[in-house]
């Protein structure tokens, strides 16, 4: 019995390593500086207790800086952040259309049909709990040659306020769900609205994930004008761009149609006119 239990635990560990190979976490300069200020401040207080107010003020300002930095989705001050495709992909005329907040049983199948019509590939950042509700839709995304990546388990709006253990539950939980459904582990993670805190990068390293934001977004969860969304995405469009749209939480046009369904066909036509084509993130990024 003990031997069987030991073997089961070993198999579980091996499967976890197979699915989620950890990568080394190297604290970003801003994080190293914060640690230095905190440790240095403690020494200063020990040597000069009367200076505690100055030390507290410096530490407070540093924490405010880190907080504000986490509210800038394309910032890399808290750790690596992919905001565009590699130069080699740009030279091949590749862009990446990324689609967040799904899968949605109404919108996602129509998005897949549009992509098929234009022979385009996309990356779907899926929410773990929605994937659990619609596993067959996730498999259909994969069957059509697209990629599914990690967009957290629950998509809480206050994700950036979570502590390290709560972040781990959200990221690792979605990684487990999506891996089991799709048969392959996500390689990229996108935080809710792109907002995060210094506790995210160590978790991503532990789960073998890389943070990915975007180079252009259309704000199609709030803007119901398809022309405006398209203009934001397609203005000065170039190879290497990562574009953000939403199949879940999509705003609706005046006639009640999800904005992505109005924008996506026209966006793909713009890409063709510019001799660009949409690929998945994992095909463009080693």
C-alpha positions in Angstrom: 0.0 0.0 0.0 2.8 2.4 0.9 4.6 1.6 -2.3 1.6 2.2 -4.4 0.9 5.5 -2.7 4.6 6.5 -3.2 4.4 5.7 -6.9 1.2 7.6 -7.3 2.8 10.7 -5.7 5.8 10.3 -7.9 3.7 10.1 -11.0 1.8 13.2 -9.9 5.0 15.1 -9.5 6.3 13.9 -12.9 3.0 14.9 -14.6 3.2 18.3 -13.0 6.8 18.8 -14.2 5.8 17.6 -17.7 2.9 20.1 -17.9 4.4 23.0 -16.0 8.2 23.2 -16.4 9.4 25.9 -14.0 11.7 28.6 -15.2 14.2 30.6 -13.2 12.8 33.7 -11.6 15.1 36.7 -11.7 13.7 39.7 -9.8 13.4 42.8 -12.0 15.5 45.9 -11.1 12.5 47.6 -9.5 11.9 44.6 -7.2 15.6 44.4 -6.3 15.7 48.1 -5.6 12.6 47.7 -3.3 14.2 44.9 -1.4 17.4 47.0 -1.0 15.4 50.0 0.3 13.5 47.8 2.8 16.6 46.1 4.2 18.6 49.3 4.1 15.8 51.1 5.9 15.8 48.5 8.7 19.5 49.0 9.2 19.1 52.7 9.3 16.4 52.5 11.9 18.6 50.2 14.0 21.4 52.7 13.8 19.4 55.9 13.9 15.9 55.2 15.5 15.0 58.9 15.2 15.0 58.6 11.4 12.2 56.1 11.3 9.8 58.7 9.7 12.1 59.3 6.8 12.6 55.6 6.2 8.9 54.9 6.4 8.2 57.7 3.9 10.8 56.3 1.4 9.4 52.8 1.8 5.8 54.1 1.3 6.8 56.0 -1.9 8.5 52.9 -3.2 5.4 50.8 -2.6 3.3 53.4 -4.4 5.6 53.3 -7.3 5.3 49.5 -7.6 1.5 49.8 -7.3 1.3 52.4 -10.1 3.6 50.3 -12.2 1.3 47.3 -11.9 -1.5 49.4 -13.3 0.3 50.0 -16.6 -0.5 46.8 -18.6 2.5 47.2 -21.0 5.1 48.0 -18.4 8.0 45.6 -17.9 9.3 47.2 -14.7 7.9 44.3 -12.5 9.2 41.6 -14.8 9.3 40.4 -18.4 6.3 41.4 -20.4 5.7 40.5 -24.1 4.2 43.5 -25.9 5.1 42.6 -29.5 6.2 39.6 -31.6 10.0 39.0 -32.2 11.7 40.8 -35.0 11.9 37.6 -37.0 8.1 37.3 -36.9 7.6 41.0 -37.8 9.9 40.5 -40.9 7.6 37.6 -42.0 4.6 39.9 -41.8 3.1 38.2 -38.8 0.8 39.7 -36.3 -1.0 38.0 -33.4 -4.8 38.5 -32.9 -5.5 37.7 -29.2 -9.0 37.2 -28.0 -9.8 37.5 -24.3 -12.5 36.5 -21.7 -14.0 33.5 -23.4 -15.0 31.0 -24.3 -18.5 32.4 -25.0 -21.0 29.9 -26.3 -22.7 32.5 -28.5 -19.8 34.6 -29.8 -16.8 32.3 -29.9 -18.2 29.9 -32.6 -19.0 32.9 -34.9 -15.4 34.2 -34.3 -14.0 30.8 -35.3 -16.0 30.9 -38.5 -14.7 34.3 -39.4 -11.2 33.2 -38.8 -11.7 30.2 -40.9 -13.1 32.3 -43.8 -9.9 34.4 -43.8 -7.5 31.4 -43.1 -6.3 33.2 -40.0 -5.1 31.9 -36.7 -5.7 33.5 -33.3 -4.8 33.1 -29.6 -7.6 32.8 -27.2 -6.9 33.8 -23.6 -9.5 31.7 -21.8 -10.9 32.0 -18.3 -10.6 28.7 -16.4 -14.1 28.5 -15.0 -15.7 29.3 -18.3 -13.5 26.6 -19.9 -14.9 24.2 -17.4 -18.4 25.1 -18.4 -17.7 24.8 -22.2 -14.9 22.3 -22.6 -16.0 21.1 -26.0 -15.9 24.7 -27.3 -12.3 24.9 -26.1 -11.4 21.7 -27.9 -13.1 23.1 -31.1 -10.8 26.1 -30.8 -7.8 23.8 -30.7 -9.1 21.6 -33.5 -9.3 24.6 -35.8 -5.6 25.3 -35.3 -5.8 28.1 -32.8 -4.1 28.3 -29.4 -5.6 28.6 -25.9 -3.7 30.5 -23.2 -4.2 31.3 -19.5 -6.4 34.2 -18.4 -6.7 33.2 -14.8 -9.3 30.9 -13.2 -11.9 33.4 -12.2 -11.1 36.7 -13.9 -11.6 38.8 -10.8 -11.5 42.5 -11.5 -9.4 43.0 -8.3 -6.8 40.4 -9.4 -4.0 43.0 -9.0 -4.8 43.3 -5.2 -4.3 39.6 -4.5 -1.5 38.2 -2.4 1.0 35.6 -3.7 -1.0 32.6 -2.6 -4.3 33.8 -4.1 -2.5 34.7 -7.3 -1.0 31.2 -7.4 -4.5 29.6 -7.0 -5.8 31.7 -9.9 -2.9 31.0 -12.2 -2.2 27.4 -11.4 -5.9 26.5 -11.2 -6.5 27.8 -14.7 -3.3 26.1 -15.9 -4.6 22.7 -14.6 -8.1 23.2 -16.0 -6.9 24.3 -19.5 -4.2 21.6 -19.7 -6.7 18.9 -18.9 -9.2 20.1 -21.4 -6.8 20.9 -24.2 -4.2 18.2 -23.7 -1.4 20.8 -23.8 -0.3 23.4 -21.3 -0.7 27.1 -21.9 2.6 28.9 -22.4 1.4 32.5 -21.9 -0.6 34.4 -19.3 -2.6 37.6 -19.4 -3.8 39.2 -16.2 -7.3 40.7 -15.9 -7.3 44.0 -17.8 -3.5 43.6 -17.8 -3.3 44.8 -14.2 -0.9 43.0 -11.8 1.4 43.4 -8.8 5.0 42.3 -7.9 3.7 38.9 -6.7 2.7 37.7 -10.2 6.0 37.1 -11.9 7.4 34.6 -9.4 4.1 32.6 -9.8 4.4 32.7 -13.6 8.0 31.4 -13.3 6.8 28.6 -11.1 4.1 27.6 -13.6 6.3 27.9 -16.6 4.3 30.8 -18.0 5.3 34.1 -19.7 3.3 37.4 -19.3 1.9 38.7 -22.5 0.1 42.0 -23.0 -0.4 43.7 -26.4 0.7 46.5 -28.7 -2.8 47.7 -29.7 -6.2 47.4 -28.1 -9.6 48.6 -29.3 -11.4 48.8 -25.9 -14.1 46.7 -27.4 -15.6 45.8 -24.0 -16.6 49.4 -23.4 -16.8 51.0 -26.9 -19.8 49.9 -29.0 -18.7 51.8 -32.1 -17.1 49.2 -34.4 -15.5 51.9 -36.6 -13.7 53.4 -33.6 -12.5 50.0 -32.4 -11.2 49.2 -35.9 -9.5 52.5 -36.2 -7.6 51.9 -32.9 -6.5 48.5 -34.0 -5.6 49.1 -37.6 -4.0 52.6 -37.6 -0.4 52.2 -38.6 -0.7 48.5 -38.3 2.6 46.7 -38.8 4.3 43.3 -38.5 4.9 42.2 -35.0 1.8 43.8 -33.5 -0.2 42.0 -30.9 -3.9 43.0 -31.1 -6.4 42.6 -28.4 -10.1 41.8 -28.9 -12.8 40.1 -26.7 -15.3 37.3 -27.4 -16.4 37.3 -23.8 -17.6 40.6 -22.2 -17.9 42.1 -25.6 -19.7 45.4 -26.0 -22.7 45.4 -28.3 -23.3 47.7 -31.3 -26.5 49.7 -31.7 -28.2 46.7 -33.4 -27.2 44.4 -30.5 -24.3 42.6 -32.3 -21.1 41.9 -30.4 -18.5 44.4 -31.5 -15.9 41.8 -32.3 -18.1 40.3 -35.0 -18.3 43.6 -36.7 -14.6 44.4 -36.3 -12.8 41.1 -37.0 -13.7 40.6 -40.7 -12.7 44.2 -41.5 -9.5 43.9 -39.5 -8.5 40.7 -41.3 -9.2 42.4 -44.6 -6.9 45.3 -43.5 -4.2 42.7 -42.7 -4.5 41.1 -46.1 -4.2 44.6 -47.8 -1.0 45.3 -45.8 0.4 41.8 -46.7 0.2 40.8 -43.1 -1.3 37.6 -41.6 -2.4 36.5 -38.1 -0.6 33.7 -36.3 -0.8 32.3 -32.8 1.6 33.6 -30.2 3.2 30.2 -29.7 4.0 29.8 -33.4 5.7 33.2 -33.5 7.5 33.2 -30.1 10.1 30.5 -29.4 
